[in-house]
Amino acid sequence: MGSRGLPPLLLVLLNCYTSSSTQVIATPAAATPAVTKEDLNSTKASPTTLQPSLSPRTPGIPRAPERSGPRPTPVTDVAALCVCDLLPAQCDVNCCCDPDCSPADFSVFSACSVPVVTGDRQFCSQKAAFYSMNLTADPPHRDFKLIDQINPSVFCIHISNYKPALSFANPEVPDENNFDRLMQTSGGFTLSAESAVPSTAASDGPQPTNYEYGAPLQTADASSGSFLKLPSPLTSSLCADQNPAAFLVSQAFECSRRVDIEQCEGMEALSMAHYSSPAILRVSIKIQSVMYRSLNHTLTQLEGHGVLRPSLVSTGQDRLCSNVVLQVKYSLLYTATGQIHEASLSLVLGTLSSAVSLLQQKFEIHFIQHGTKPVPLSGNPGYRVGLPLAAGFQPQKGSGIIQTTNRQGQFTILRSTSQQDCLASEGLRTPVLFGYNVQSGCQLRLTGTIPCGLLAQKVQDLLRGQAFPDYVAAFGNSRAQDVQDWVPVHFVTYSSNMKGSCQLPVALDIEVKWTKYGSLLNPQARIVNVTAQLVSVPEPLPGPERTVVISTTVTFVDVSAPAEAGFRAPPTINARLPFSFFFPFV
C-alpha cells in the first residue's frame, strides 16, 4: 500500500522515527519496544532501544542540527534517598532505607514500608533502589538492589540537552549588599536567556540556621545527623540518651542510670566533657557554673576549674568515683529570627559510691530571647509547689493588675524571729509559697501608756504588711492584662460582740483553695479562692505589763472534685438514600 492510505498522524510518527536528529524528547508508541514485567526488574537496557536512523535523508530537506549527548548524571541519588526516615538519629520501624538502622534492627523488621525508591519517572531509563526482607534467613536480613529500570510510559524523556532543567536553583534575593552585582550580571532590567544559572555552592563553614518551633537543634557535625541530646526516661525510669532537644521546647527530666563503679571513668554519660563539648553550629557551649555536691549533700561552687573527668579512687574497702555529672542545665539565648545566639551550661557534679548501682540524674533546657528580660513565673501554666504566689492590685475597675517587680514580695506574711518581738521584726516578711502551710508569730509587750486605738492600727499594719494584695493569679503564668485569670482576695474581719471595748487584732488566717485543672495525665494547679480573715479580741485588762501573742497562718486546701473519665459522644450517621432507590417498588 502506498503512503496515500496512511493516516496523517502515522506519517508524522514515521518521519520522527526516520529523523537523524539526536534531539529526541519523546518516544512515540509506534517506536517504543514492548516492555514486559521482567524488563522492569532487569539490570540491562532493552536491546531494542531507539537509535538514530541511518536511512538517507530526503533531498532538499536540511538536516536538523545535533545538540547534546546522553542525559547527564541525575542530581538525586536514589541509593541515598529515604522517604520513610522520619526520626533524626534514630531507626524508624520497617524503614529498610534508614541509614540509622543496624543489622540488629533489620533482624526484627516484618517488611519494608517503602520497597522501591525511584528518581524522576519521566525518563525512559532511571535508577531504582529495591528493598526487601529475607525472612527465611537466620537471622532475617535486608536485601538491597540498585538497577536500571525501563519506563513503560508511552512518552518518556530519552535525552536531555538542558542540564539546569534537572534541578531547581535557589534565587538570590537582592539587598543593599548584592544589588549592584546582580545588576551587572543581568545586564540591566532585561535578563539574558543564555546567562548561566547562579551557583548556590555553600561555604566551607556551617551556615547559621533559622530554627522553627520544635525543630531539633543541630550540632557542628550536623552533616552526619548529629543533634543536641537531652536524656529522658521512656518506657521506664532508665535514661534514654537519643532524645533530641527541640527549639523553644523547655524541658526538664529526671531519670536513672545503671552504673558500674569500675567503669565510671569510661562512661560518657558521667563525664562533664560529654555535655560541654557539642557546638550548636557556630555557637560553642560556655560553662557558666559548676557546683559540687558531696556525699552529705552539701553544695560547693568550683572556681577556676577546667573540664573535670570522672576519677576512681579507693578509700579503705570502699571505692568512690568523683566528678560524676548529677545535673545538667542548658540555657540557650536565641534571636527573633530563630538563630541560636549563645549557649551556656550549668552542672552539678558529685561523688558516686560503690554501694550505688542506680544513679539519679537531672536534665533541663530552657530558652531566653535575646534583648529581653525574662519574666519570673510561678508555673506554666499551673502553680508549682514551693514557688511564690503572684499577686497585685487593681487601681480602678476595668484596668489591669499592677504587680511589683519583686516576685518574692507580692504576697507576704509576718516572719518569725528568734527574739519573738513584734516591734523589732516589723519590716521582716516572708513570701507565701504555693503548697506550704505556714504558721508564724511574735509577742507584743504592752504598757498602760499606749492608747488602744493606736495600738490596734499598728498591729493590723504589722499583720497585713505595707502592701496587702487585692488579687492573686489563678495560674502561675497569668498575665497582668488578663483580669479574668486573677482571683480577688476576700478580706474578712472577725471580732467579739462586746460593745464599748477596744478590739485588738491578734491573728491573720489566710486560706487558699486550689484545684487540679486540665488533663488527668498532667493536671495543673489552679487557685480558685483566697480568703484572709483578721481576728480581733477585746483589749486585755490593764496592768503594768501585758503580753499578747500575734500569729499568722497560711493554709492550702485542695478542693479538686473526683476525676471522672469522659467519653466522646458516639457519631451520628446521617445517611440519606437517593430519591429513586426503591424504584419501581415505591
Legacy VTK file of the C-alpha trace (Angstrom):
# vtk DataFile Version 3.0
C-alpha trace
ASCII
DATASET POLYDATA
POINTS 586 float
0.000 0.000 0.000
1.284 3.472 -0.777
1.660 6.364 1.592
-1.637 7.848 0.464
-3.610 5.376 2.529
-1.725 6.131 5.761
-3.312 8.448 8.321
-1.637 11.853 8.794
-0.658 11.086 12.413
1.133 7.883 11.383
3.069 9.807 8.759
4.236 12.252 11.374
5.362 9.436 13.638
7.241 7.728 10.813
9.006 10.970 9.982
10.035 11.327 13.645
11.396 7.783 13.594
13.419 8.247 10.406
14.797 11.596 11.522
18.572 11.582 12.057
18.434 14.179 14.840
19.553 13.054 18.287
17.300 15.676 19.921
14.587 13.170 20.879
12.369 14.489 23.609
9.550 11.957 23.401
9.369 8.437 22.021
6.031 7.670 20.342
4.175 4.456 20.916
4.865 3.179 17.400
8.612 3.221 18.061
8.539 2.029 21.676
9.501 -1.620 22.088
7.287 -3.893 24.064
8.237 -3.909 27.751
7.277 -6.879 29.889
7.192 -7.206 33.646
10.589 -8.878 33.506
12.034 -5.768 31.846
11.105 -3.681 34.864
13.301 -5.772 37.088
16.128 -6.228 34.594
19.529 -4.697 35.152
20.242 -4.461 31.416
18.909 -2.000 28.931
16.441 -3.249 26.341
18.159 -4.395 23.116
15.537 -2.579 21.062
16.418 0.856 22.370
15.643 3.535 19.858
18.721 4.524 17.771
19.188 7.255 15.180
18.186 6.093 11.746
20.905 5.720 9.102
18.497 5.869 6.149
19.270 8.552 3.554
17.504 11.796 4.104
15.126 13.261 1.585
16.863 15.569 -0.901
16.145 19.221 -0.332
15.332 18.853 3.368
18.078 20.233 5.609
19.424 18.009 8.392
18.381 19.049 11.923
21.358 20.236 13.961
22.657 17.711 16.507
22.876 19.126 20.028
23.765 17.266 23.149
24.816 13.812 24.095
23.351 11.450 26.687
21.411 12.532 29.726
23.691 13.925 32.495
24.070 12.262 35.873
20.894 12.684 37.959
21.082 15.130 40.826
19.232 12.793 43.187
20.968 9.597 44.303
18.187 7.080 44.837
20.502 4.882 46.911
20.817 7.693 49.469
17.177 8.814 49.249
14.877 7.597 52.049
11.340 8.960 52.305
10.417 6.962 55.431
13.332 8.265 57.533
11.294 10.498 59.867
13.127 10.322 63.216
16.507 12.089 63.349
19.401 9.926 64.549
17.010 7.044 65.259
15.973 3.907 63.422
12.433 4.019 62.007
10.472 0.784 62.260
10.233 -1.145 58.952
12.164 1.597 57.131
14.684 -0.512 55.195
16.470 2.514 53.691
17.085 4.261 57.029
20.867 4.755 57.407
20.483 4.819 61.211
19.322 1.186 61.283
21.810 -1.530 62.127
21.727 -5.231 61.149
20.275 -5.940 64.588
17.393 -3.552 63.807
16.779 -5.158 60.405
16.508 -8.589 62.032
13.258 -7.578 63.794
11.599 -5.919 60.775
8.455 -7.586 59.433
8.514 -5.926 55.990
9.799 -2.855 54.150
7.360 0.045 54.311
8.910 1.582 51.163
10.073 -1.281 48.895
11.040 0.808 45.837
12.696 4.235 45.620
12.976 5.794 42.145
14.133 9.092 40.724
12.453 11.136 38.007
9.743 8.954 36.440
9.704 10.995 33.219
12.970 9.473 31.910
12.953 6.364 29.735
15.728 4.819 31.816
16.167 5.551 35.501
17.847 4.195 38.595
15.689 2.351 41.109
16.568 1.072 44.573
14.727 -2.106 45.632
14.482 -3.073 49.318
13.144 -6.369 50.652
13.351 -8.524 53.759
14.688 -12.069 53.641
12.600 -13.571 56.438
13.693 -17.149 55.726
17.297 -16.434 56.702
18.512 -16.836 60.265
18.678 -14.143 61.405
16.457 -12.237 58.925
18.300 -9.562 56.986
17.634 -6.838 54.445
18.289 -7.228 50.695
19.196 -4.215 48.585
19.411 -3.944 44.783
20.195 -0.934 42.584
19.076 -1.491 38.971
18.342 0.421 35.784
14.598 0.483 35.357
12.904 0.920 31.970
9.957 3.302 31.892
6.960 1.705 30.078
5.247 5.051 29.564
4.065 5.979 26.068
6.031 9.224 26.156
9.287 9.478 28.105
12.404 11.620 28.023
15.232 9.814 26.243
17.876 12.568 26.023
18.110 15.862 27.922
20.075 18.732 26.412
19.469 21.316 29.156
21.296 20.354 32.314
19.983 23.168 34.616
16.443 21.883 33.995
17.191 18.806 36.095
17.378 20.781 39.337
15.968 23.899 40.938
18.264 26.840 41.626
17.613 28.952 44.706
17.103 32.543 43.551
19.312 35.158 45.162
17.231 37.829 46.890
18.503 41.361 46.144
19.542 43.543 49.080
21.736 46.578 49.658
24.896 44.446 49.516
24.396 42.491 46.278
22.129 44.813 44.269
24.929 46.324 42.142
26.435 42.923 41.393
23.083 41.488 40.328
22.512 44.490 38.076
25.823 43.873 36.296
25.136 40.151 35.988
21.716 40.657 34.465
22.861 43.477 32.157
20.140 45.826 33.316
16.482 45.029 33.718
16.473 42.586 30.784
17.672 39.125 31.747
19.767 37.282 29.177
18.426 33.924 28.064
21.940 32.481 27.784
23.133 33.573 31.195
24.300 30.820 33.468
22.273 29.760 36.458
23.718 31.374 39.599
25.689 28.990 41.714
24.430 28.103 45.189
27.521 26.384 46.489
27.768 26.558 50.242
30.799 27.851 52.063
33.154 25.594 53.959
31.917 26.640 57.403
28.417 25.874 58.765
25.738 28.388 57.905
23.511 29.920 60.591
20.229 28.056 60.883
16.896 29.777 61.390
15.088 27.282 63.570
11.350 26.835 63.741
9.420 25.784 66.827
10.052 22.128 67.622
12.972 21.681 65.197
15.868 19.561 66.553
18.964 21.565 67.480
21.806 20.620 65.156
25.393 20.469 66.306
28.539 21.384 64.368
28.720 17.982 62.695
25.113 18.175 61.535
26.094 16.643 58.181
26.328 13.279 59.936
22.909 13.718 61.527
24.084 14.805 64.979
21.786 16.740 67.280
21.947 18.087 70.807
20.728 15.274 73.039
18.755 15.615 76.276
18.474 12.255 78.089
14.968 11.393 79.255
13.040 8.378 80.579
10.940 6.477 78.042
9.145 3.253 78.930
10.918 3.021 82.289
12.821 5.295 84.637
16.121 4.486 82.904
17.751 7.253 80.856
17.469 7.135 77.070
20.262 9.204 75.505
18.792 9.559 71.989
16.216 12.256 72.779
16.993 15.327 70.604
16.440 18.749 72.156
13.833 20.816 70.269
13.917 24.567 69.647
11.779 26.646 72.064
10.640 23.483 73.885
11.721 23.895 77.513
12.010 20.503 79.159
13.092 19.007 82.469
13.683 15.283 83.010
14.847 13.078 85.845
15.931 9.534 85.123
18.084 6.707 86.483
21.246 5.227 85.008
22.845 1.866 85.757
26.447 2.435 86.807
29.329 0.065 87.331
31.778 1.761 89.680
34.722 0.041 87.980
33.768 1.530 84.580
32.797 5.044 85.660
35.887 6.632 84.108
34.943 5.369 80.637
31.207 6.198 80.698
30.449 9.274 78.561
27.129 9.914 80.306
29.013 10.597 83.562
31.635 12.877 82.025
31.462 16.664 82.081
33.081 16.854 78.628
30.230 14.873 77.079
27.762 17.699 77.774
30.074 20.673 77.208
31.847 19.570 74.009
28.979 19.809 71.432
28.860 23.053 69.468
25.452 24.231 68.245
26.612 25.187 64.738
28.857 28.234 65.202
27.957 28.713 68.886
30.085 26.876 71.429
28.615 25.899 74.779
30.050 28.039 77.575
30.260 26.592 81.077
28.506 29.095 83.330
28.765 27.435 86.728
29.836 24.136 88.273
28.605 23.037 91.698
29.967 20.045 93.597
27.726 18.002 95.870
29.404 15.880 98.499
28.140 12.620 99.957
26.400 14.522 102.780
24.536 16.654 100.149
26.382 19.915 100.757
26.942 22.110 97.683
30.203 23.915 96.928
30.844 26.130 93.918
34.014 25.341 91.996
36.058 28.328 90.805
38.806 28.423 88.177
38.282 24.874 87.023
38.692 23.174 83.698
36.888 20.188 82.302
36.808 17.646 85.124
36.717 13.960 84.293
35.439 11.092 86.446
38.154 9.694 88.664
38.089 6.394 90.524
39.655 6.423 93.999
39.880 3.887 96.808
39.124 4.752 100.422
39.742 1.682 102.510
37.355 -1.058 101.456
35.055 1.340 99.608
35.640 2.677 96.088
34.433 6.127 95.077
34.074 7.799 91.699
34.392 11.581 91.865
33.446 14.314 89.347
30.322 12.441 88.235
27.632 14.531 86.481
24.411 14.671 88.526
22.549 17.634 86.991
22.768 19.326 83.580
21.048 22.612 82.717
21.264 24.261 79.278
20.354 27.937 78.802
20.042 28.967 75.148
19.806 32.599 74.037
18.033 32.976 70.691
17.185 35.871 68.377
13.841 36.886 66.888
14.835 35.266 63.579
15.258 31.841 65.193
19.062 31.718 65.436
20.962 30.465 68.487
22.973 33.438 69.776
24.545 31.995 72.918
24.542 28.706 74.826
25.506 28.274 78.487
25.742 25.207 80.676
25.329 24.755 84.442
26.463 21.500 86.018
26.226 19.772 89.375
28.939 17.202 89.962
29.154 14.714 92.773
30.747 11.595 94.189
29.418 8.122 93.494
29.848 5.298 95.964
30.244 1.630 95.055
27.087 0.895 97.055
25.004 2.814 94.496
24.005 0.873 91.369
21.371 3.321 90.066
22.436 6.962 89.643
19.753 9.668 89.608
20.408 12.400 87.011
18.502 15.577 86.154
18.492 17.299 82.757
16.931 20.647 81.917
16.884 23.050 78.969
15.200 26.427 78.612
15.260 29.258 76.070
15.606 33.032 76.557
15.061 35.550 73.763
17.994 37.883 73.126
17.408 41.501 74.196
14.522 40.713 76.556
14.469 40.335 80.297
12.988 37.018 81.415
9.815 37.314 83.479
9.848 35.010 86.520
6.888 32.660 86.639
5.466 30.521 89.402
4.391 27.816 86.969
3.484 27.256 83.353
0.550 27.239 83.435
-0.271 25.742 86.832
1.490 26.614 90.083
4.499 24.598 91.129
4.978 23.671 94.761
7.468 25.933 96.512
7.148 28.955 94.191
5.686 32.258 95.455
2.118 33.296 94.767
1.700 36.013 92.124
-0.403 38.893 93.471
-1.153 42.538 92.750
-3.610 45.435 92.842
-6.299 46.795 90.551
-6.310 50.603 90.864
-9.670 51.008 89.171
-12.358 48.769 87.744
-11.609 47.662 84.209
-7.845 48.240 84.394
-5.096 45.637 84.515
-3.332 44.242 87.544
-0.330 46.134 88.913
2.473 43.971 90.289
5.768 44.738 91.951
8.912 43.651 90.130
9.953 41.590 93.157
8.065 38.321 92.807
9.113 37.330 96.340
7.410 40.422 97.778
3.992 40.356 96.106
2.206 38.306 98.785
3.996 38.124 102.157
3.309 37.335 105.801
4.993 38.125 109.095
8.326 36.363 109.610
9.177 34.752 112.937
12.454 35.747 114.584
14.453 34.357 117.458
13.718 37.443 119.642
9.927 36.955 119.243
9.480 40.730 119.441
6.825 42.075 117.062
8.082 45.661 117.108
11.676 44.591 116.412
10.644 42.431 113.390
8.197 44.924 111.899
9.750 45.053 108.403
10.698 41.387 108.120
8.383 39.479 105.767
8.433 36.069 104.093
6.669 35.168 100.828
3.657 32.865 100.671
4.827 29.758 98.803
2.347 27.561 96.985
1.581 24.299 98.741
3.358 25.224 102.011
1.220 25.534 105.135
2.952 28.093 107.368
2.397 29.460 110.862
4.450 32.385 112.177
4.093 34.785 115.051
5.631 37.047 117.650
4.924 38.552 121.064
3.736 42.099 121.685
4.511 43.611 125.111
2.017 46.278 126.129
2.143 49.016 128.771
-0.647 51.154 130.073
0.634 54.282 128.339
-0.193 53.171 124.737
-3.715 54.064 123.537
-5.735 51.055 122.333
-6.815 52.660 119.028
-3.258 53.482 118.019
-2.082 50.039 119.076
-4.846 48.281 117.070
-3.881 50.119 113.892
-0.194 49.312 114.485
-0.877 45.590 114.918
-3.126 45.473 111.833
-0.397 47.066 109.714
2.046 44.568 111.166
-0.139 41.621 110.124
-1.102 42.911 106.666
2.225 44.436 105.739
2.775 47.581 103.719
1.070 46.295 100.540
-1.523 43.593 101.108
-2.715 42.464 97.639
-6.233 42.645 96.253
-5.855 39.902 93.638
-3.962 36.611 93.340
-3.140 34.985 89.997
-5.162 31.850 89.296
-2.260 30.317 87.344
1.460 30.639 87.736
1.785 32.388 84.349
-1.291 34.650 84.461
-0.676 37.923 82.616
-1.452 41.262 84.230
-3.751 42.360 81.396
-5.922 39.235 81.675
-8.019 40.218 84.689
-10.267 37.164 84.279
-7.268 34.982 85.240
-6.974 36.645 88.652
-8.839 35.736 91.853
-9.922 38.507 94.305
-8.766 38.264 97.896
-11.783 38.236 100.239
-10.764 40.140 103.376
-12.978 39.301 106.372
-12.787 40.894 109.852
-13.896 38.827 112.816
-14.327 40.447 116.261
-16.186 39.750 119.505
-19.647 41.078 120.252
-18.626 43.058 123.342
-19.810 46.642 122.977
-17.720 49.569 124.028
-14.480 47.624 124.245
-11.471 48.271 122.016
-10.799 45.424 119.545
-7.143 44.412 119.174
-6.153 42.294 116.094
-4.216 39.199 117.141
-4.297 36.808 114.153
-4.454 36.776 110.358
-5.655 33.473 108.849
-5.146 33.073 105.080
-6.881 30.187 103.323
-6.021 29.375 99.699
-8.300 26.930 97.884
-6.925 25.320 94.747
-7.968 22.612 92.355
-6.424 20.333 89.755
-7.190 21.682 86.305
-6.788 20.072 82.896
-5.909 16.555 81.799
-5.749 13.604 84.173
-2.292 12.770 82.838
-0.844 16.228 83.529
-3.066 18.183 85.949
-2.270 21.836 86.612
-2.711 23.599 89.963
-5.201 26.478 89.775
-6.207 28.800 92.620
-9.975 29.297 92.843
-10.442 31.223 96.106
-8.371 33.236 98.602
-9.758 34.338 101.957
-7.931 36.457 104.551
-9.601 36.580 107.982
-8.454 39.144 110.557
-9.301 38.000 114.091
-9.658 40.657 116.841
-10.181 40.237 120.588
-11.023 42.765 123.315
-8.151 44.697 124.799
-6.532 42.849 127.718
-7.138 44.050 131.227
-4.950 46.989 132.279
-1.737 46.225 134.094
1.909 47.296 134.393
2.973 44.986 131.504
0.941 42.658 129.343
1.959 40.212 126.605
-0.173 39.469 123.515
0.682 36.723 121.029
0.324 37.803 117.366
0.143 34.979 114.785
-0.291 34.445 111.035
-1.316 31.185 109.376
-1.451 30.138 105.723
-3.409 27.030 104.744
-3.726 25.461 101.296
-6.881 23.405 100.736
-7.290 21.039 97.784
-10.892 21.307 96.584
-10.483 19.172 93.460
-13.548 17.177 92.503
-13.133 13.418 91.965
-11.874 12.771 88.474
-14.392 11.189 86.122
-13.398 9.535 82.896
-15.149 11.178 79.972
-16.073 9.581 76.686
-16.830 11.179 73.393
-20.372 11.043 72.107
-20.909 8.279 69.545
-21.043 9.577 65.996
-24.438 10.009 64.377
-24.915 8.544 60.928
-26.860 10.897 58.696
-27.274 8.666 55.667
-29.823 9.571 53.013
-30.898 7.269 50.213
-31.411 8.615 46.704
-34.940 9.519 45.703
-35.285 6.618 43.270
-33.644 3.952 45.457
-36.807 1.776 45.793
-37.958 2.330 42.208
-40.097 0.723 40.791
-41.455 -0.805 44.009
-42.385 2.506 45.602
LINES 1 587
586 0 1 2 3 4 5 6 7 8 9 10 11 12 13 14 15 16 17 18 19 20 21 22 23 24 25 26 27 28 29 30 31 32 33 34 35 36 37 38 39 40 41 42 43 44 45 46 47 48 49 50 51 52 53 54 55 56 57 58 59 60 61 62 63 64 65 66 67 68 69 70 71 72 73 74 75 76 77 78 79 80 81 82 83 84 85 86 87 88 89 90 91 92 93 94 95 96 97 98 99 100 101 102 103 104 105 106 107 108 109 110 111 112 113 114 115 116 117 118 119 120 121 122 123 124 125 126 127 128 129 130 131 132 133 134 135 136 137 138 139 140 141 142 143 144 145 146 147 148 149 150 151 152 153 154 155 156 157 158 159 160 161 162 163 164 165 166 167 168 169 170 171 172 173 174 175 176 177 178 179 180 181 182 183 184 185 186 187 188 189 190 191 192 193 194 195 196 197 198 199 200 201 202 203 204 205 206 207 208 209 210 211 212 213 214 215 216 217 218 219 220 221 222 223 224 225 226 227 228 229 230 231 232 233 234 235 236 237 238 239 240 241 242 243 244 245 246 247 248 249 250 251 252 253 254 255 256 257 258 259 260 261 262 263 264 265 266 267 268 269 270 271 272 273 274 275 276 277 278 279 280 281 282 283 284 285 286 287 288 289 290 291 292 293 294 295 296 297 298 299 300 301 302 303 304 305 306 307 308 309 310 311 312 313 314 315 316 317 318 319 320 321 322 323 324 325 326 327 328 329 330 331 332 333 334 335 336 337 338 339 340 341 342 343 344 345 346 347 348 349 350 351 352 353 354 355 356 357 358 359 360 361 362 363 364 365 366 367 368 369 370 371 372 373 374 375 376 377 378 379 380 381 382 383 384 385 386 387 388 389 390 391 392 393 394 395 396 397 398 399 400 401 402 403 404 405 406 407 408 409 410 411 412 413 414 415 416 417 418 419 420 421 422 423 424 425 426 427 428 429 430 431 432 433 434 435 436 437 438 439 440 441 442 443 444 445 446 447 448 449 450 451 452 453 454 455 456 457 458 459 460 461 462 463 464 465 466 467 468 469 470 471 472 473 474 475 476 477 478 479 480 481 482 483 484 485 486 487 488 489 490 491 492 493 494 495 496 497 498 499 500 501 502 503 504 505 506 507 508 509 510 511 512 513 514 515 516 517 518 519 520 521 522 523 524 525 526 527 528 529 530 531 532 533 534 535 536 537 538 539 540 541 542 543 544 545 546 547 548 549 550 551 552 553 554 555 556 557 558 559 560 561 562 563 564 565 566 567 568 569 570 571 572 573 574 575 576 577 578 579 580 581 582 583 584 585
